[in-house]
């Protein structure tokens, strides 16, 4: 298929799917249920119920994703859980794979470390897998929610010409951003949160994929603002819920560790919006091989074919997971927590 035809099929983005609302906000049982569960977990945390406090972050995080998906379904009749499960089956392993890349970076950068993780290996590794595989899901669902709420609707900029002169500078910036932290980690460690954006955006644009720069050429940056807002919102929630949990991560950013909000140094919050954009660009690159399909497309996902290839990819992903999880245990875990279960109320 020629590039111009592919481009025509891939102009779907977060801001282009318009569905009429199905009901009053918060009126569905599913929304009320998920919100009630989220409130319950916070109440149990305040009461210092030990099992909840120990696993508070994944409990709150997964319930939040369920809540956002429920609101989206209530307002549009579409959701990844209810109507887009094939899309979900691709988004989840990609999220896991993408985050493993950043965990490998962290072994060199040593920007964060995990404390009080379970001392039982299967439980610990299952926790890694669940948390890492829902990163993209949460950010993209939140961006979709912000779209439904009408955020940045009036965001328009002057259209640009279709010049490709920015390809070279973007690629060079991407290579520099991904290589320099490995050479001078104390100076260039923040650059990993923009490296893949610069490196892959020219590829997405050139091959007719979903592209932020193509939207910019059309006079719109709304998707960019939605992703920045989503990354910031999810990042803040991550830090709030992580702060009160027993099993958590802590930061060791050089020079700025003393000025913190929750566990995160203040300047570190800049990375969350950038990571939201970077994740979107990385996922768009994955979807280049799916031609007419994209996770934001309103049409159903195509049936998965080539089961042998899928099985091989799954096995390779598991091997990568186990290898990186072993490295995390060895280099990024600061302390382990005994596995006994106790119930305490104070």
N, C-alpha and C positions, 0 to 999 in steps of 0.2 A: 504494500500500500504506500503510495507517495506520501511524503512528509506533510504536504498541505492537507491531504485527506485525513491523515492521522490527527493533525492539529484540530481539524474541524470536529472530530469525535471526542476530543479531550479537553474541551474548554470548560468542562464542568469544574466548579470550585465551590468552596463552602458557601459562597454568597448567592449561588444561582439556583438552588433548589427551593422552590416556593410551594408550600402546601398549606391549605387553609387550616386554621386551628380547629381541633375537634372538640374542645371543651374548655371550661373555665380553668385557669391555672390552679393546679393542686387539687382538682376535683376527683381524680381517679383514685381507686383504692390502692393501686400499686405505688403511686407517689406518696400517699399517706403512710403506707406500710414501711417503705424504705426510709422515710423521714423519721418515723417512730423508732425504727431499729437504730438509726444513727444517734438519735437522742438517748436511747437506752444505753448504748455503749458509752456515751459521755457520762451518763449518770453512774454507771458501774465503775467508771474510771475515778470519778469523784469519791465514790464510796470505797475506793482502794481494793476492789475485788481483784485478787492477784492474777488469775488466768487472763482476765481482760486487759489488765495493765501490761502484762508481759507481751501480749499479742495485739496491743491496741492499734498500732499503725495499720497492719493489713486488714484488721476488722473494720476500722473506720474508712480506710481507703477503698476497699471493695464495695462497701455499702454506699459510699458517695458516688462511685461509678454507676451502680445500680440505680441510685436516685436520679442522677442526671439522665440516664438512658430512659427512665420511666417518664420524666418530664418531656423529653423529646418525643417519645411515642404518644404521649397525651396530646401534644400540640400538632404533630404532623402525621401520625399514623405510621411512622417509620422509625425503626431503631435497630441497632446492631444486634441486640439480644433477641428481639422478636421477629424481625423481618430480614436481617442481614447476617445470618450466622455463617454463611460461607465467607463473607468479607471478614467477619470476626476471626475465622480460622486462619486467615492469612495475616491479619493485623497483629494477633497475639504473638506468634513466633517471630515475626519481624521485630516487634518491640523487644523481645528477649534478646535476639541477636544484636540489635543496635546497642542495647545497654551493656551487653558483654564487651563490646568494643571499648566503651568508656571505662569499664572496670579494668580492662587491660591497660589503658592509659593511666589509670589511677595507681597501678602498681609501680609505675615510674614516677608519677607526679606526687603521689602520697598526699592528696588533698583531703581525703576523708577516710575514716576508718570505722569499723563496726564494733560495737561494744555490747556485752551481755547477750550474745547470740546463743541459741540452744546448743548444748553440748552433744546432742544426739545427731549424728551426721544426716540421716534421711530427713529428719524434721528441719534441720538447718537448711539443707539444699532445697527442700520443697519451698521453704520461705523465700529463698533467693528467687526461685523460679516464678512464684506467684507475683511477687512484687515487681520484678523486672519485666515480666510479660504484660503488665497492665499500664505501663508508663504512657505509651502512645495512645492507648485506648482512652485513658482519662483526659489527656490533653485535647485530642480530636473531638471527643464527645463534648467537652466543655466549650470548645470553639464553636461547635454546632449549636449549643445552647445559647451562647452569646449572639449568634446569628439570628436565632429564632426570636430573641428578646429585642432585636432591632439595633444592636450596638453598631456604631460607626456607619449607619446607613447613608449619611450625607458625605461620607469620605470620598472625595474626588480630587484628582490631580490632573495637571495638563498632560495629554497623551504624548508619548514619545514616538519617534520613528522606529522602524524595525531594524535598525543597525545592529550588527553583531560585533561591533568593535569592543564591547565589554567582555567578550569571552576570554581573551587572553589575560587581562588584569584579574578577572575573577579566579581563573584556574591558578595563576601564580599566587594570589592571596590565599587560596585554599591549600595549596601545597605547603606554603610557608606556615600557615596556621596549624597544620597537622604535624609538621616535622619539627618546628622550632620548640614546642613544649618538651619534646623528647631530648633535645640537645641542651636547652636552658630552661628546665622546668620551673625554677623559682621566679623566672621573669615572664615567660610566655604561657604559663599554665592556663590562663583564661581563654586562650585562642582556640582551644578544642571545641568551644561552644559555637563557633562560627565557621570552622574549617570545612565541614562537609557542605554547608550552605554555599560557600563560594566555589567549592570544587565541583559540585553536582548540578547546580542550577544551570550552567551553560549546557550541560548534557541534556537536561530535561527540555530546555528551550529548543535546542537544535534538532532534537528528535521528535518534536511535536507533542511532548508530554505536558502535563499540567505544570505550569510555571508561574511563579510570582512575578518574574520580569515580564512575561507576556501580558499578565493582568495590568502591570504598570504601563506597558505600551498602550493598553486600551484605556488608560486614564483612571484606573482603580487600584487602590492599595488596601481595600477593605479586608481582604483575606489576610494580609500581613498584619494589620492591626488586631484582627480577631485572634490570630495565632500568638501575637505578643501578649495580649490580654489573657489568653488561656494559659500560656506558660507561666505568667506572673501569678495568676490565681492558683493554679495547681501547685506551684512552688511554695506559695505561702501556706497552703493547706498541708503540704508535705512537712514543712518545718513545724507548724503548730502541732500536728499529731505526732510527729517524731519526738518532739520535746518532752511530751508527757509519758512516752512509752518506756518500758524497761529495756527491751531490745531495740536499739536505735543506731544511728550513725552520728559521728561527731566530726568536726572539720579541723584541719590543721593547716589552713591557708597561711602562707608566710606573710608577715608584716601587718596583716589586718585582723589577726585572730582576736585581738583584745576588744574590738568594737563589734558586738554581736546583738542580733535579735533572735531569740530562741537559740538554737545551736549554730545558726548560720551567720558569719560575718556580714555586716551591712552591705558591703560592696559585692558580696557573692550573690545577692538577690538579682543583680543585673543578668546573671547567667540564665535564669529560668525563662524569661521571655525569649532570649536568643535560642535556647534549646528547643522551645516550642516551634520556632521557624525552622531550625535545623532538622528536627524530626520529620516535619512535613516535607521538606525537600528530599530527604533520604527516602521516605516512603514513596514519593512521586517517582523516584528513580527505579524502585522495585517494580512499580506498575507500568513502566515502559514496555515490559515484555508481555503485558496483557492487552495491548492495543486498545480496544474499545471499552475496557473495563477500568474502573477506578473506585476506590472505597467510598467516594462522595457521590458516585453516580446513582441516580434514583432507580435504575433498572436492576433486577436481580443479578447476583454474581453468577458467572457461568459455572457449570459443573466441573469439578476437578477431574482432569484426565491424567493419563500417564501415571498410574498408581505406583509403578516401580520407581519412577523418578521422584515422586513425592516421598516414598518410603526411604529412598537413599538420602534425600535431603533431610528428612526427619532424623535418621540415624546420625548423620554428620552433625546436625544441630545438637543432639544429645551428647555426642562426643565432645563437641566444643564446650557445652555447658559444664560437663563434669571436669574438663580440664581447667576452665576458668574458675569454677567454684573451688577447685583445689587450690588454685593460686590465691583466690580471695581469702580462704581459710589461713593460708600460710603467711600472706603479706599484708592483708587489709583488716583482719580481725584482731582487735586489741584484747578482747576478753571473752570468755565463755561463761554461760550461766548454767547452774545445775538444773536438771530436768525434772525434779520433783514438783508435784502440783500441790499447792496449798491454797486454802481459802482464808483470806483475812479481811476483816472489816474494821476500819478505824473511824 
